[in-house]
Amino acid sequence: MNIVMVGWHFPQKGDPVPIGGVQDHIERVTAHLRFRGHQVEWVYRENEERFRSLLSWADRIVCHDYFSFKQAAGVPTLTIFHGWEGKWPVDSGVIRARQQVKAASAWTINAGAFIEKFYGTPADAVIWGGSEPVQPVMIPAPVQNRALYLGRLDPDTCPEPAFRLSKMMGWALEVCGDGSLRRALQQEYPQAYFHGFVKDLSSHINRAEFVIGTGYLSYLAAMARRRPVISFWENPLRQFYVESFPGRILSGRRPEDVYWQLLALEDEEFSDIVEENAAIAARNTWADIADVYEKLMKGEKQCSG
């Protein structure tokens, strides 16, 4: 198939815009689709002229998030709803916009069960992000009492409880991420090591005994490398976001909530969580996500998770 992917930003060499979860998703799924023989072209949502020039070539349009949706008469459109806007409560205008986009799409995918619950947009498929398969023999033992914070440093991702928990536990903390709170956190926690956004996370995850994740991709990346995952929330949407994820995540609103969970874990239960999560990551690879795309764009309705 000839596929046009529409988004607000795409990963490019030397680009100053950091690669977030959506960009990582686009890059990895595109690679799998191209490997399978599909032709994929990326188009910025603002580039109306190029988008129109590709319509006669396109068999399918794929739009990433509702704000990148472009209606193209005669070309079936798949829309992926990736996340939320970082504001609670959810704006009613955003809910209406998402529902309108869903109605105009041939197929939709929700990245998480929270999207249907809080936006009223049931989808043809539910995904949780993707991971790369990792053989256990390739995973070294972690450095004891070392944690990794993985994700944005913004109010909606709740970094402050994560830093406080690390201090309570006596962990050395590495940070792979950036955001509006970075400077304040560096001043308050000078012992933490801030890497900024990192493309290849494998070595950082390998060193960590615990990974504090902020989104599904960070959860799966840690689970694939058999690292226990911690996550924090501060409103009902984020709570459901974390608790509806199929893996076993140690979570709470306050650092004390997770602190007591950690102290209560027996070694055997801890090992069970790690292995159960690794199996879930193995069932949610980027190849699996590409399968979902292909089945829907061929007209096969499904619900997955």
Secondary structure in CASP SS format (residue, H / E / C, confidence):
PFRMAT SS
TARGET T0000
AUTHOR 0000-0000-0000
METHOD secondary structure of the structure
MODEL  1
M C 1.00
N E 1.00
I E 1.00
V E 1.00
M E 1.00
V E 1.00
G E 1.00
W C 1.00
H C 1.00
F C 1.00
P C 1.00
Q C 1.00
K C 1.00
G C 1.00
D C 1.00
P C 1.00
V C 1.00
P C 1.00
I C 1.00
G C 1.00
G H 1.00
V H 1.00
Q H 1.00
D H 1.00
H H 1.00
I H 1.00
E H 1.00
R H 1.00
V H 1.00
T H 1.00
A H 1.00
H H 1.00
L H 1.00
R H 1.00
F H 1.00
R C 1.00
G C 1.00
H C 1.00
Q E 1.00
V E 1.00
E E 1.00
W E 1.00
V E 1.00
Y E 1.00
R C 1.00
E C 1.00
N C 1.00
E H 1.00
E H 1.00
R H 1.00
F H 1.00
R H 1.00
S H 1.00
L H 1.00
L C 1.00
S C 1.00
W C 1.00
A C 1.00
D C 1.00
R E 1.00
I E 1.00
V E 1.00
C E 1.00
H E 1.00
D C 1.00
Y H 1.00
F H 1.00
S H 1.00
F C 1.00
K C 1.00
Q C 1.00
A C 1.00
A C 1.00
G C 1.00
V C 1.00
P C 1.00
T E 1.00
L E 1.00
T E 1.00
I E 1.00
F E 1.00
H C 1.00
G C 1.00
W C 1.00
E C 1.00
G C 1.00
K C 1.00
W C 1.00
P C 1.00
V C 1.00
D C 1.00
S H 1.00
G H 1.00
V H 1.00
I H 1.00
R H 1.00
A H 1.00
R H 1.00
Q H 1.00
Q H 1.00
V H 1.00
K H 1.00
A H 1.00
A H 1.00
S C 1.00
A C 1.00
W E 1.00
T E 1.00
I E 1.00
N E 1.00
A E 1.00
G C 1.00
A C 1.00
F H 1.00
I H 1.00
E H 1.00
K H 1.00
F H 1.00
Y H 1.00
G C 1.00
T C 1.00
P C 1.00
A C 1.00
D C 1.00
A E 1.00
V E 1.00
I E 1.00
W C 1.00
G C 1.00
G C 1.00
S E 1.00
E C 1.00
P C 1.00
V C 1.00
Q C 1.00
P H 1.00
V H 1.00
M H 1.00
I C 1.00
P C 1.00
A C 1.00
P C 1.00
V C 1.00
Q C 1.00
N C 1.00
R E 1.00
A E 1.00
L E 1.00
Y E 1.00
L E 1.00
G C 1.00
R C 1.00
L C 1.00
D C 1.00
P H 1.00
D H 1.00
T H 1.00
C C 1.00
P H 1.00
E H 1.00
P H 1.00
A H 1.00
F H 1.00
R H 1.00
L H 1.00
S H 1.00
K H 1.00
M H 1.00
M H 1.00
G C 1.00
W C 1.00
A E 1.00
L E 1.00
E E 1.00
V E 1.00
C E 1.00
G E 1.00
D C 1.00
G C 1.00
S C 1.00
L C 1.00
R H 1.00
R H 1.00
A H 1.00
L H 1.00
Q H 1.00
Q H 1.00
E H 1.00
Y C 1.00
P C 1.00
Q C 1.00
A C 1.00
Y E 1.00
F E 1.00
H E 1.00
G E 1.00
F C 1.00
V C 1.00
K C 1.00
D C 1.00
L C 1.00
S H 1.00
S H 1.00
H H 1.00
I H 1.00
N H 1.00
R H 1.00
A C 1.00
E C 1.00
F E 1.00
V E 1.00
I E 1.00
G E 1.00
T C 1.00
G C 1.00
Y H 1.00
L H 1.00
S H 1.00
Y H 1.00
L H 1.00
A H 1.00
A H 1.00
M H 1.00
A H 1.00
R C 1.00
R C 1.00
R C 1.00
P C 1.00
V E 1.00
I E 1.00
S E 1.00
F E 1.00
W C 1.00
E C 1.00
N C 1.00
P H 1.00
L H 1.00
R H 1.00
Q H 1.00
F H 1.00
Y H 1.00
V H 1.00
E H 1.00
S C 1.00
F C 1.00
P C 1.00
G C 1.00
R C 1.00
I C 1.00
L E 1.00
S E 1.00
G E 1.00
R C 1.00
R C 1.00
P H 1.00
E H 1.00
D H 1.00
V H 1.00
Y H 1.00
W H 1.00
Q H 1.00
L H 1.00
L H 1.00
A H 1.00
L C 1.00
E C 1.00
D H 1.00
E H 1.00
E H 1.00
F H 1.00
S H 1.00
D H 1.00
I H 1.00
V H 1.00
E H 1.00
E H 1.00
N H 1.00
A H 1.00
A H 1.00
I H 1.00
A H 1.00
A H 1.00
R C 1.00
N C 1.00
T E 1.00
W H 1.00
A H 1.00
D H 1.00
I H 1.00
A H 1.00
D H 1.00
V H 1.00
Y H 1.00
E H 1.00
K H 1.00
L H 1.00
M H 1.00
K C 1.00
G C 1.00
E C 1.00
K C 1.00
Q C 1.00
C C 1.00
S C 1.00
G C 1.00
END
